Amino acid sequence: MKVGGRRNFGYGKRLAWAGANALRNRYGEGCYGTRAAHAARWRLFADFAQHQSVKDARDVTAELVERFGRTLSARVGVGDLHSVTATDDAHRKESGSVD
């Protein structure tokens, strides 16, 4: 559901929240697993974008996405992330619930 305004294509002021809202708009209340997986990946990207001073989805560039990909690749390379579950591992580490 769009909430109005121009930021993040009308999905909200904060990039992370706007992405989750856009996913809800796309998938509705169904497809919970798909929506949750995409939301976890989006949060990781939104955090990266914010650290790069990007706060609006309209300002996301191909260069930013490529930089994010290189960052993920480097983290996989040093064993910080697993290639298949990179976002899951990152969020588990952040929350302190790694076994």
C-alpha positions as YAML, in Angstrom:
chain: A
units: angstrom
residues:
- id: 1
  name: MET
  ca: [0.00, 0.00, 0.00]
- id: 2
  name: LYS
  ca: [1.42, 3.33, -0.99]
- id: 3
  name: VAL
  ca: [1.31, 5.95, 1.73]
- id: 4
  name: GLY
  ca: [1.80, 8.98, -0.45]
- id: 5
  name: GLY
  ca: [4.59, 11.44, -0.91]
- id: 6
  name: ARG
  ca: [7.46, 11.28, -3.34]
- id: 7
  name: ARG
  ca: [10.18, 9.59, -1.29]
- id: 8
  name: ASN
  ca: [10.81, 5.95, -2.09]
- id: 9
  name: PHE
  ca: [8.21, 5.98, -4.86]
- id: 10
  name: GLY
  ca: [5.46, 6.80, -2.39]
- id: 11
  name: TYR
  ca: [6.01, 3.78, -0.10]
- id: 12
  name: GLY
  ca: [7.26, 5.72, 2.94]
- id: 13
  name: LYS
  ca: [10.02, 7.92, 4.29]
- id: 14
  name: ARG
  ca: [12.52, 5.27, 5.43]
- id: 15
  name: LEU
  ca: [14.10, 3.10, 2.73]
- id: 16
  name: ALA
  ca: [13.90, -0.15, 4.71]
- id: 17
  name: TRP
  ca: [10.24, 0.36, 5.64]
- id: 18
  name: ALA
  ca: [9.32, 1.48, 2.12]
- id: 19
  name: GLY
  ca: [10.81, -1.72, 0.67]
- id: 20
  name: ALA
  ca: [8.83, -3.89, 3.09]
- id: 21
  name: ASN
  ca: [5.71, -1.90, 2.25]
- id: 22
  name: ALA
  ca: [6.33, -2.38, -1.49]
- id: 23
  name: LEU
  ca: [6.71, -6.13, -0.94]
- id: 24
  name: ARG
  ca: [3.40, -6.18, 0.97]
- id: 25
  name: ASN
  ca: [1.85, -4.35, -1.95]
- id: 26
  name: ARG
  ca: [3.29, -6.86, -4.44]
- id: 27
  name: TYR
  ca: [2.56, -10.09, -2.55]
- id: 28
  name: GLY
  ca: [-0.34, -9.08, -0.29]
- id: 29
  name: GLU
  ca: [-0.70, -11.01, 2.94]
- id: 30
  name: GLY
  ca: [-0.01, -14.32, 1.15]
- id: 31
  name: CYS
  ca: [3.37, -15.76, 0.14]
- id: 32
  name: TYR
  ca: [4.72, -15.16, 3.63]
- id: 33
  name: GLY
  ca: [7.96, -17.11, 3.12]
- id: 34
  name: THR
  ca: [8.74, -15.36, -0.15]
- id: 35
  name: ARG
  ca: [7.92, -11.96, 1.26]
- id: 36
  name: ALA
  ca: [9.98, -12.60, 4.40]
- id: 37
  name: ALA
  ca: [13.01, -13.77, 2.37]
- id: 38
  name: HIS
  ca: [12.85, -10.74, 0.09]
- id: 39
  name: ALA
  ca: [12.34, -8.44, 3.10]
- id: 40
  name: ALA
  ca: [15.46, -9.82, 4.80]
- id: 41
  name: ARG
  ca: [17.50, -9.22, 1.65]
- id: 42
  name: TRP
  ca: [16.01, -5.76, 1.23]
- id: 43
  name: ARG
  ca: [16.87, -4.80, 4.84]
- id: 44
  name: LEU
  ca: [20.48, -5.77, 4.25]
- id: 45
  name: PHE
  ca: [20.57, -3.66, 1.07]
- id: 46
  name: ALA
  ca: [18.76, -0.74, 2.74]
- id: 47
  name: ASP
  ca: [21.29, -0.75, 5.60]
- id: 48
  name: PHE
  ca: [24.13, -0.73, 3.07]
- id: 49
  name: ALA
  ca: [22.49, 2.08, 1.10]
- id: 50
  name: GLN
  ca: [22.01, 4.17, 4.23]
- id: 51
  name: HIS
  ca: [25.71, 3.81, 5.07]
- id: 52
  name: GLN
  ca: [26.37, 5.12, 1.55]
- id: 53
  name: SER
  ca: [24.14, 8.15, 2.31]
- id: 54
  name: VAL
  ca: [21.32, 6.91, 0.07]
- id: 55
  name: LYS
  ca: [17.98, 7.39, 1.81]
- id: 56
  name: ASP
  ca: [15.58, 7.30, -1.14]
- id: 57
  name: ALA
  ca: [15.00, 4.42, -3.55]
- id: 58
  name: ARG
  ca: [14.87, 6.93, -6.39]
- id: 59
  name: ASP
  ca: [18.59, 7.56, -5.76]
- id: 60
  name: VAL
  ca: [19.66, 3.91, -6.09]
- id: 61
  name: THR
  ca: [22.05, 3.55, -9.02]
- id: 62
  name: ALA
  ca: [23.53, 0.59, -10.85]
- id: 63
  name: GLU
  ca: [26.88, 1.55, -9.32]
- id: 64
  name: LEU
  ca: [25.43, 1.29, -5.80]
- id: 65
  name: VAL
  ca: [23.96, -2.15, -6.53]
- id: 66
  name: GLU
  ca: [27.29, -3.31, -7.99]
- id: 67
  name: ARG
  ca: [29.13, -2.01, -4.92]
- id: 68
  name: PHE
  ca: [26.68, -3.89, -2.69]
- id: 69
  name: GLY
  ca: [27.31, -7.06, -4.71]
- id: 70
  name: ARG
  ca: [31.07, -6.66, -4.34]
- id: 71
  name: THR
  ca: [30.67, -6.12, -0.60]
- id: 72
  name: LEU
  ca: [28.59, -9.30, -0.25]
- id: 73
  name: SER
  ca: [31.10, -11.20, -2.38]
- id: 74
  name: ALA
  ca: [33.97, -10.06, -0.18]
- id: 75
  name: ARG
  ca: [32.10, -11.12, 2.95]
- id: 76
  name: VAL
  ca: [31.46, -14.55, 1.42]
- id: 77
  name: GLY
  ca: [35.13, -14.75, 0.45]
- id: 78
  name: VAL
  ca: [36.34, -14.29, 4.02]
- id: 79
  name: GLY
  ca: [33.75, -16.69, 5.42]
- id: 80
  name: ASP
  ca: [31.64, -14.03, 7.11]
- id: 81
  name: LEU
  ca: [28.62, -15.09, 5.03]
- id: 82
  name: HIS
  ca: [27.52, -18.21, 3.21]
- id: 83
  name: SER
  ca: [26.64, -17.61, -0.43]
- id: 84
  name: VAL
  ca: [23.14, -19.13, -0.25]
- id: 85
  name: THR
  ca: [22.05, -17.74, 3.11]
- id: 86
  name: ALA
  ca: [24.06, -14.53, 3.26]
- id: 87
  name: THR
  ca: [21.23, -12.37, 4.56]
- id: 88
  name: ASP
  ca: [19.98, -14.95, 7.03]
- id: 89
  name: ASP
  ca: [23.46, -15.34, 8.57]
- id: 90
  name: ALA
  ca: [24.01, -11.59, 8.68]
- id: 91
  name: HIS
  ca: [20.77, -10.94, 10.54]
- id: 92
  name: ARG
  ca: [21.33, -13.84, 12.93]
- id: 93
  name: LYS
  ca: [24.80, -12.47, 13.73]
- id: 94
  name: GLU
  ca: [23.40, -8.97, 14.28]
- id: 95
  name: SER
  ca: [20.76, -10.28, 16.67]
- id: 96
  name: GLY
  ca: [23.25, -12.48, 18.50]
- id: 97
  name: SER
  ca: [21.37, -15.72, 17.80]
- id: 98
  name: VAL
  ca: [24.15, -17.55, 15.97]
- id: 99
  name: ASP
  ca: [24.63, -21.06, 17.31]
...
